[in-house]
């Protein structure tokens, strides 16, 4: 009887252990097969497509130092070294405060402009457990024209607020495959002071940008901003839609962008409403952006 009792006890203990082991295996199997969220990366290689911002953000605790140059027009000919004798520059520091929040400040030689911006990631393209077909970001900036005020008639005043321009953009992007990415950028710009009554304080525009990857470190980019201005033909100065083509070259911690564009401005408040170059007349500027990223 004792031998039978021992056998029954052993069988009972083995059944409990087998059941527990089976539950652990089921839990492990469920954990391994649980769907994951796969976020899209490198929709664009840089935080800029060419002139305008892309949906890309600096990662948390990463700082980017960025320098941008735009030279004179190619139709200046050999005497002007095809524009290389003249240039404007913009430099900035841009920091990832959070993975979804990027802040930046900068200074440009055109109109001696200071600027500050914030860019928020609202949606991120993903597949798997969570499907999101697009990436969505919001961009807001303020630009300060620090040129000296012109002499005004006695009895009139110059106001600090007259120097300010505000930019708001929604960036909607999709990476269709490993090579092709596209972005649409509805834009609203408010300028506190304009030259004449025909110049608009409020500017509406739509940007379109694309990137096509040629190799692991090389891509071709294009960008176009259509600006709605019903008074354009009545203005003293003729303005054109900003159009740019360039290449991105990644070299380790650097992203080097080379482009040709009809806009010499590098901030949204200048290149969107105030591009005076006409591609058909050869008013094309050679330029580059170069950035270096530091991690903290």
TORKOL-4160 file (C-alpha; in steps of 0.2 Angstrom, whole numbers, padded with zeros to 4 digits, m for minus):
296
<pt num="1" X="0000" Y="0000" Z="0000"/>
<pt num="2" X="0014" Y="0012" Z="0004"/>
<pt num="3" X="0022" Y="0009" Z="m0013"/>
<pt num="4" X="0005" Y="0013" Z="m0021"/>
<pt num="5" X="0003" Y="0029" Z="m0011"/>
<pt num="6" X="0020" Y="0035" Z="m0015"/>
<pt num="7" X="0017" Y="0032" Z="m0034"/>
<pt num="8" X="0000" Y="0042" Z="m0033"/>
<pt num="9" X="0008" Y="0056" Z="m0024"/>
<pt num="10" X="0022" Y="0057" Z="m0037"/>
<pt num="11" X="0009" Y="0057" Z="m0051"/>
<pt num="12" X="0000" Y="0071" Z="m0042"/>
<pt num="13" X="0015" Y="0082" Z="m0040"/>
<pt num="14" X="0020" Y="0079" Z="m0058"/>
<pt num="15" X="0003" Y="0084" Z="m0065"/>
<pt num="16" X="0004" Y="0100" Z="m0055"/>
<pt num="17" X="0022" Y="0104" Z="m0061"/>
<pt num="18" X="0016" Y="0100" Z="m0079"/>
<pt num="19" X="0001" Y="0111" Z="m0078"/>
<pt num="20" X="0012" Y="0125" Z="m0071"/>
<pt num="21" X="0025" Y="0122" Z="m0085"/>
<pt num="22" X="0012" Y="0123" Z="m0098"/>
<pt num="23" X="0005" Y="0139" Z="m0091"/>
<pt num="24" X="0023" Y="0147" Z="m0092"/>
<pt num="25" X="0025" Y="0141" Z="m0109"/>
<pt num="26" X="0008" Y="0148" Z="m0115"/>
<pt num="27" X="0013" Y="0165" Z="m0107"/>
<pt num="28" X="0030" Y="0165" Z="m0115"/>
<pt num="29" X="0022" Y="0160" Z="m0132"/>
<pt num="30" X="0009" Y="0174" Z="m0130"/>
<pt num="31" X="0022" Y="0187" Z="m0126"/>
<pt num="32" X="0032" Y="0182" Z="m0141"/>
<pt num="33" X="0018" Y="0183" Z="m0153"/>
<pt num="34" X="0010" Y="0199" Z="m0146"/>
<pt num="35" X="0010" Y="0212" Z="m0160"/>
<pt num="36" X="0022" Y="0226" Z="m0158"/>
<pt num="37" X="0022" Y="0244" Z="m0165"/>
<pt num="38" X="0034" Y="0247" Z="m0179"/>
<pt num="39" X="0038" Y="0266" Z="m0181"/>
<pt num="40" X="0044" Y="0273" Z="m0197"/>
<pt num="41" X="0061" Y="0280" Z="m0196"/>
<pt num="42" X="0071" Y="0292" Z="m0208"/>
<pt num="43" X="0056" Y="0299" Z="m0218"/>
<pt num="44" X="0069" Y="0313" Z="m0222"/>
<pt num="45" X="0087" Y="0313" Z="m0218"/>
<pt num="46" X="0087" Y="0330" Z="m0210"/>
<pt num="47" X="0076" Y="0341" Z="m0200"/>
<pt num="48" X="0075" Y="0352" Z="m0217"/>
<pt num="49" X="0069" Y="0346" Z="m0234"/>
<pt num="50" X="0079" Y="0360" Z="m0242"/>
<pt num="51" X="0073" Y="0377" Z="m0235"/>
<pt num="52" X="0058" Y="0371" Z="m0226"/>
<pt num="53" X="0057" Y="0360" Z="m0211"/>
<pt num="54" X="0053" Y="0342" Z="m0212"/>
<pt num="55" X="0044" Y="0331" Z="m0200"/>
<pt num="56" X="0060" Y="0325" Z="m0193"/>
<pt num="57" X="0065" Y="0330" Z="m0175"/>
<pt num="58" X="0081" Y="0330" Z="m0165"/>
<pt num="59" X="0081" Y="0316" Z="m0152"/>
<pt num="60" X="0079" Y="0320" Z="m0134"/>
<pt num="61" X="0095" Y="0328" Z="m0127"/>
<pt num="62" X="0103" Y="0330" Z="m0144"/>
<pt num="63" X="0109" Y="0347" Z="m0150"/>
<pt num="64" X="0112" Y="0352" Z="m0168"/>
<pt num="65" X="0123" Y="0366" Z="m0174"/>
<pt num="66" X="0117" Y="0371" Z="m0191"/>
<pt num="67" X="0125" Y="0383" Z="m0204"/>
<pt num="68" X="0117" Y="0388" Z="m0220"/>
<pt num="69" X="0124" Y="0398" Z="m0235"/>
<pt num="70" X="0115" Y="0405" Z="m0250"/>
<pt num="71" X="0126" Y="0413" Z="m0263"/>
<pt num="72" X="0121" Y="0426" Z="m0277"/>
<pt num="73" X="0113" Y="0422" Z="m0293"/>
<pt num="74" X="0121" Y="0411" Z="m0306"/>
<pt num="75" X="0116" Y="0424" Z="m0320"/>
<pt num="76" X="0129" Y="0436" Z="m0312"/>
<pt num="77" X="0141" Y="0428" Z="m0324"/>
<pt num="78" X="0160" Y="0426" Z="m0322"/>
<pt num="79" X="0163" Y="0444" Z="m0315"/>
<pt num="80" X="0153" Y="0439" Z="m0300"/>
<pt num="81" X="0160" Y="0421" Z="m0300"/>
<pt num="82" X="0142" Y="0415" Z="m0304"/>
<pt num="83" X="0136" Y="0422" Z="m0287"/>
<pt num="84" X="0150" Y="0416" Z="m0276"/>
<pt num="85" X="0156" Y="0434" Z="m0273"/>
<pt num="86" X="0140" Y="0437" Z="m0263"/>
<pt num="87" X="0132" Y="0427" Z="m0250"/>
<pt num="88" X="0120" Y="0427" Z="m0235"/>
<pt num="89" X="0122" Y="0416" Z="m0220"/>
<pt num="90" X="0111" Y="0408" Z="m0206"/>
<pt num="91" X="0117" Y="0398" Z="m0191"/>
<pt num="92" X="0106" Y="0390" Z="m0177"/>
<pt num="93" X="0106" Y="0379" Z="m0162"/>
<pt num="94" X="0092" Y="0366" Z="m0162"/>
<pt num="95" X="0089" Y="0355" Z="m0147"/>
<pt num="96" X="0078" Y="0340" Z="m0144"/>
<pt num="97" X="0070" Y="0344" Z="m0127"/>
<pt num="98" X="0059" Y="0328" Z="m0129"/>
<pt num="99" X="0058" Y="0315" Z="m0143"/>
<pt num="100" X="0042" Y="0324" Z="m0148"/>
<pt num="101" X="0047" Y="0342" Z="m0145"/>
<pt num="102" X="0061" Y="0352" Z="m0153"/>
<pt num="103" X="0067" Y="0370" Z="m0150"/>
<pt num="104" X="0078" Y="0381" Z="m0160"/>
<pt num="105" X="0086" Y="0399" Z="m0160"/>
<pt num="106" X="0095" Y="0406" Z="m0175"/>
<pt num="107" X="0102" Y="0422" Z="m0183"/>
<pt num="108" X="0103" Y="0426" Z="m0201"/>
<pt num="109" X="0112" Y="0440" Z="m0211"/>
<pt num="110" X="0098" Y="0443" Z="m0222"/>
<pt num="111" X="0088" Y="0458" Z="m0214"/>
<pt num="112" X="0099" Y="0454" Z="m0198"/>
<pt num="113" X="0085" Y="0442" Z="m0193"/>
<pt num="114" X="0084" Y="0433" Z="m0176"/>
<pt num="115" X="0072" Y="0418" Z="m0175"/>
<pt num="116" X="0066" Y="0406" Z="m0163"/>
<pt num="117" X="0055" Y="0390" Z="m0166"/>
<pt num="118" X="0046" Y="0375" Z="m0158"/>
<pt num="119" X="0042" Y="0359" Z="m0167"/>
<pt num="120" X="0030" Y="0347" Z="m0160"/>
<pt num="121" X="0027" Y="0329" Z="m0166"/>
<pt num="122" X="0009" Y="0325" Z="m0165"/>
<pt num="123" X="0008" Y="0308" Z="m0175"/>
<pt num="124" X="0021" Y="0296" Z="m0181"/>
<pt num="125" X="0019" Y="0284" Z="m0196"/>
<pt num="126" X="0018" Y="0266" Z="m0189"/>
<pt num="127" X="0013" Y="0248" Z="m0193"/>
<pt num="128" X="0009" Y="0233" Z="m0183"/>
<pt num="129" X="m0001" Y="0234" Z="m0167"/>
<pt num="130" X="m0004" Y="0252" Z="m0171"/>
<pt num="131" X="m0007" Y="0258" Z="m0189"/>
<pt num="132" X="m0004" Y="0276" Z="m0193"/>
<pt num="133" X="m0002" Y="0280" Z="m0212"/>
<pt num="134" X="0006" Y="0297" Z="m0209"/>
<pt num="135" X="0018" Y="0307" Z="m0198"/>
<pt num="136" X="0011" Y="0324" Z="m0192"/>
<pt num="137" X="0020" Y="0339" Z="m0185"/>
<pt num="138" X="0016" Y="0357" Z="m0180"/>
<pt num="139" X="0029" Y="0371" Z="m0182"/>
<pt num="140" X="0028" Y="0388" Z="m0175"/>
<pt num="141" X="0041" Y="0402" Z="m0176"/>
<pt num="142" X="0044" Y="0420" Z="m0173"/>
<pt num="143" X="0056" Y="0431" Z="m0183"/>
<pt num="144" X="0063" Y="0447" Z="m0178"/>
<pt num="145" X="0070" Y="0459" Z="m0191"/>
<pt num="146" X="0084" Y="0469" Z="m0183"/>
<pt num="147" X="0088" Y="0482" Z="m0196"/>
<pt num="148" X="0089" Y="0500" Z="m0191"/>
<pt num="149" X="0072" Y="0508" Z="m0193"/>
<pt num="150" X="0071" Y="0521" Z="m0207"/>
<pt num="151" X="0070" Y="0539" Z="m0202"/>
<pt num="152" X="0051" Y="0543" Z="m0200"/>
<pt num="153" X="0043" Y="0560" Z="m0200"/>
<pt num="154" X="0042" Y="0569" Z="m0184"/>
<pt num="155" X="0027" Y="0564" Z="m0174"/>
<pt num="156" X="0027" Y="0546" Z="m0179"/>
<pt num="157" X="0034" Y="0531" Z="m0170"/>
<pt num="158" X="0043" Y="0515" Z="m0173"/>
<pt num="159" X="0036" Y="0500" Z="m0163"/>
<pt num="160" X="0046" Y="0484" Z="m0158"/>
<pt num="161" X="0030" Y="0474" Z="m0164"/>
<pt num="162" X="0033" Y="0480" Z="m0181"/>
<pt num="163" X="0048" Y="0470" Z="m0183"/>
<pt num="164" X="0040" Y="0453" Z="m0180"/>
<pt num="165" X="0034" Y="0440" Z="m0191"/>
<pt num="166" X="0025" Y="0424" Z="m0185"/>
<pt num="167" X="0024" Y="0407" Z="m0195"/>
<pt num="168" X="0013" Y="0392" Z="m0192"/>
<pt num="169" X="0014" Y="0376" Z="m0202"/>
<pt num="170" X="0006" Y="0359" Z="m0201"/>
<pt num="171" X="0018" Y="0346" Z="m0209"/>
<pt num="172" X="0010" Y="0330" Z="m0216"/>
<pt num="173" X="0022" Y="0317" Z="m0222"/>
<pt num="174" X="0022" Y="0299" Z="m0228"/>
<pt num="175" X="0036" Y="0287" Z="m0232"/>
<pt num="176" X="0030" Y="0276" Z="m0246"/>
<pt num="177" X="0044" Y="0264" Z="m0246"/>
<pt num="178" X="0063" Y="0263" Z="m0242"/>
<pt num="179" X="0067" Y="0276" Z="m0256"/>
<pt num="180" X="0052" Y="0288" Z="m0258"/>
<pt num="181" X="0045" Y="0301" Z="m0245"/>
<pt num="182" X="0033" Y="0315" Z="m0248"/>
<pt num="183" X="0027" Y="0330" Z="m0237"/>
<pt num="184" X="0013" Y="0343" Z="m0239"/>
<pt num="185" X="0015" Y="0358" Z="m0228"/>
<pt num="186" X="0000" Y="0370" Z="m0226"/>
<pt num="187" X="0007" Y="0387" Z="m0220"/>
<pt num="188" X="0000" Y="0403" Z="m0212"/>
<pt num="189" X="0012" Y="0418" Z="m0210"/>
<pt num="190" X="0007" Y="0435" Z="m0201"/>
<pt num="191" X="0018" Y="0450" Z="m0204"/>
<pt num="192" X="0014" Y="0464" Z="m0191"/>
<pt num="193" X="0021" Y="0478" Z="m0203"/>
<pt num="194" X="0021" Y="0478" Z="m0223"/>
<pt num="195" X="0027" Y="0490" Z="m0235"/>
<pt num="196" X="0011" Y="0496" Z="m0243"/>
<pt num="197" X="m0008" Y="0493" Z="m0242"/>
<pt num="198" X="m0007" Y="0481" Z="m0256"/>
<pt num="199" X="0005" Y="0470" Z="m0247"/>
<pt num="200" X="m0004" Y="0457" Z="m0236"/>
<pt num="201" X="m0001" Y="0455" Z="m0218"/>
<pt num="202" X="m0008" Y="0438" Z="m0218"/>
<pt num="203" X="0000" Y="0425" Z="m0231"/>
<pt num="204" X="m0007" Y="0408" Z="m0235"/>
<pt num="205" X="0004" Y="0395" Z="m0244"/>
<pt num="206" X="0006" Y="0377" Z="m0247"/>
<pt num="207" X="0022" Y="0368" Z="m0248"/>
<pt num="208" X="0026" Y="0351" Z="m0256"/>
<pt num="209" X="0042" Y="0342" Z="m0254"/>
<pt num="210" X="0049" Y="0325" Z="m0258"/>
<pt num="211" X="0065" Y="0314" Z="m0255"/>
<pt num="212" X="0071" Y="0300" Z="m0266"/>
<pt num="213" X="0085" Y="0289" Z="m0259"/>
<pt num="214" X="0099" Y="0284" Z="m0271"/>
<pt num="215" X="0110" Y="0275" Z="m0259"/>
<pt num="216" X="0113" Y="0273" Z="m0241"/>
<pt num="217" X="0121" Y="0290" Z="m0239"/>
<pt num="218" X="0114" Y="0300" Z="m0254"/>
<pt num="219" X="0097" Y="0306" Z="m0259"/>
<pt num="220" X="0089" Y="0319" Z="m0270"/>
<pt num="221" X="0076" Y="0332" Z="m0263"/>
<pt num="222" X="0064" Y="0344" Z="m0271"/>
<pt num="223" X="0053" Y="0357" Z="m0263"/>
<pt num="224" X="0040" Y="0370" Z="m0269"/>
<pt num="225" X="0030" Y="0383" Z="m0260"/>
<pt num="226" X="0014" Y="0390" Z="m0268"/>
<pt num="227" X="0010" Y="0407" Z="m0261"/>
<pt num="228" X="m0008" Y="0414" Z="m0262"/>
<pt num="229" X="m0007" Y="0432" Z="m0266"/>
<pt num="230" X="m0022" Y="0440" Z="m0275"/>
<pt num="231" X="m0013" Y="0457" Z="m0276"/>
<pt num="232" X="0003" Y="0450" Z="m0283"/>
<pt num="233" X="0002" Y="0458" Z="m0300"/>
<pt num="234" X="m0001" Y="0475" Z="m0292"/>
<pt num="235" X="0014" Y="0475" Z="m0281"/>
<pt num="236" X="0029" Y="0486" Z="m0285"/>
<pt num="237" X="0041" Y="0471" Z="m0282"/>
<pt num="238" X="0037" Y="0455" Z="m0291"/>
<pt num="239" X="0037" Y="0439" Z="m0280"/>
<pt num="240" X="0039" Y="0421" Z="m0286"/>
<pt num="241" X="0035" Y="0404" Z="m0278"/>
<pt num="242" X="0050" Y="0397" Z="m0270"/>
<pt num="243" X="0057" Y="0381" Z="m0279"/>
<pt num="244" X="0072" Y="0371" Z="m0274"/>
<pt num="245" X="0081" Y="0355" Z="m0279"/>
<pt num="246" X="0096" Y="0348" Z="m0270"/>
<pt num="247" X="0105" Y="0332" Z="m0263"/>
<pt num="248" X="0108" Y="0326" Z="m0246"/>
<pt num="249" X="0125" Y="0318" Z="m0242"/>
<pt num="250" X="0127" Y="0309" Z="m0225"/>
<pt num="251" X="0144" Y="0308" Z="m0218"/>
<pt num="252" X="0144" Y="0301" Z="m0201"/>
<pt num="253" X="0138" Y="0315" Z="m0188"/>
<pt num="254" X="0136" Y="0327" Z="m0203"/>
<pt num="255" X="0122" Y="0329" Z="m0215"/>
<pt num="256" X="0128" Y="0340" Z="m0230"/>
<pt num="257" X="0114" Y="0347" Z="m0241"/>
<pt num="258" X="0118" Y="0356" Z="m0258"/>
<pt num="259" X="0105" Y="0364" Z="m0268"/>
<pt num="260" X="0100" Y="0377" Z="m0281"/>
<pt num="261" X="0085" Y="0388" Z="m0277"/>
<pt num="262" X="0077" Y="0404" Z="m0283"/>
<pt num="263" X="0076" Y="0410" Z="m0265"/>
<pt num="264" X="0091" Y="0418" Z="m0255"/>
<pt num="265" X="0081" Y="0418" Z="m0239"/>
<pt num="266" X="0082" Y="0404" Z="m0227"/>
<pt num="267" X="0068" Y="0407" Z="m0215"/>
<pt num="268" X="0050" Y="0404" Z="m0218"/>
<pt num="269" X="0046" Y="0422" Z="m0216"/>
<pt num="270" X="0057" Y="0427" Z="m0231"/>
<pt num="271" X="0058" Y="0413" Z="m0243"/>
<pt num="272" X="0039" Y="0409" Z="m0244"/>
<pt num="273" X="0032" Y="0427" Z="m0246"/>
<pt num="274" X="0047" Y="0437" Z="m0252"/>
<pt num="275" X="0056" Y="0426" Z="m0266"/>
<pt num="276" X="0061" Y="0438" Z="m0280"/>
<pt num="277" X="0071" Y="0426" Z="m0291"/>
<pt num="278" X="0064" Y="0419" Z="m0307"/>
<pt num="279" X="0071" Y="0402" Z="m0313"/>
<pt num="280" X="0067" Y="0407" Z="m0331"/>
<pt num="281" X="0079" Y="0422" Z="m0330"/>
<pt num="282" X="0093" Y="0413" Z="m0322"/>
<pt num="283" X="0090" Y="0420" Z="m0304"/>
<pt num="284" X="0096" Y="0404" Z="m0296"/>
<pt num="285" X="0106" Y="0403" Z="m0280"/>
<pt num="286" X="0119" Y="0390" Z="m0276"/>
<pt num="287" X="0118" Y="0385" Z="m0258"/>
<pt num="288" X="0122" Y="0373" Z="m0244"/>
<pt num="289" X="0116" Y="0367" Z="m0227"/>
<pt num="290" X="0128" Y="0358" Z="m0215"/>
<pt num="291" X="0124" Y="0352" Z="m0198"/>
<pt num="292" X="0133" Y="0343" Z="m0184"/>
<pt num="293" X="0124" Y="0334" Z="m0170"/>
<pt num="294" X="0130" Y="0333" Z="m0152"/>
<pt num="295" X="0123" Y="0320" Z="m0139"/>
<pt num="296" X="0122" Y="0325" Z="m0120"/>
